[in-house]
Amino acid sequence: MKRIGIIGGLGPEATVDYYKEIINAFKNGNGDLDYPEIIIYSVNMAHFIGLMREKKYEQATAYISEKIEGLKQAGADFAALSANTPHQLFDQLRERSGIPLISIVEATCNEAKSKELKRAGLFGTEFTMNASFFPDVFKKKGIEVIMPGEEDKELINYKLFSEIELGIFKDETRELLIGIIEKMVREQHIDSLILGCTEFPLILTAETYAGIPILNTTKIHVESIAKYCRESQ
């Protein structure tokens, strides 16, 4: 198996989830404990988010690129970013990387295409919802990505950074998010929802809400990571 490299810390709760889900992907029920080697580089979230907020994209790219190089030097055969937001810089990171990178956006797009989805809603950080990297990739497969309204975007981002990223999962916040999904189904006619922040699956745990399928980007990404890990060198 290839050695896995993970850029973590964006945020920590999702990084823990990635580790657990990767291990679970290799459990075969025989108790043989044949798990892959995993190297995690947990970066400083405040520093990275600060650069993104100030639109210092070149510095943010250089920061993550340096950490990917660290994973390579530590022996990783390939790497993945355990967050959606830094995928805004994915093309630049891939160009600079000395090892292959597995994209969460491309993996999710392929999953949506396999399910014959056409109009996917998107929850994410303010950076993800205001950027074009999800719509650009999905458009190539004939899938439209729909954002929440501006007030709902602000509310989603606030709840993410004031609660969910901190490991705080309130029932009222879950109900609020479900209410936004129902509104998007009713008013914007979405046929699915992308959980475009890897913390969302920790609070929105069902496979469907408001009668539509949920695209859990963590689960989908982990499946791609596990598949690539198993492929021969």
Salt bridges, closest charged atoms under 4 A:
GLU37 OE1 - ARG3 NE 2.59
GLU54 OE1 - LYS56 NZ 2.86
GLU58 OE2 - ARG96 NH2 2.69
GLU66 OE2 - LYS67 NZ 2.92
GLU106 OE2 - ARG94 NH1 3.09
GLU111 OE2 - LYS115 NZ 3.50
GLU126 OE2 - ARG53 NE 3.55
GLU144 OE1 - ARG119 NH1 2.84
GLU150 OE2 - LYS153 NZ 3.25
ASP152 OD2 - LYS183 NZ 3.22
GLU163 OE2 - LYS159 NZ 2.96
GLU163 OE2 - LYS170 NZ 3.84
ASP171 OD1 - ARG174 NH1 2.79
GLU223 OE2 - LYS219 NZ 2.83
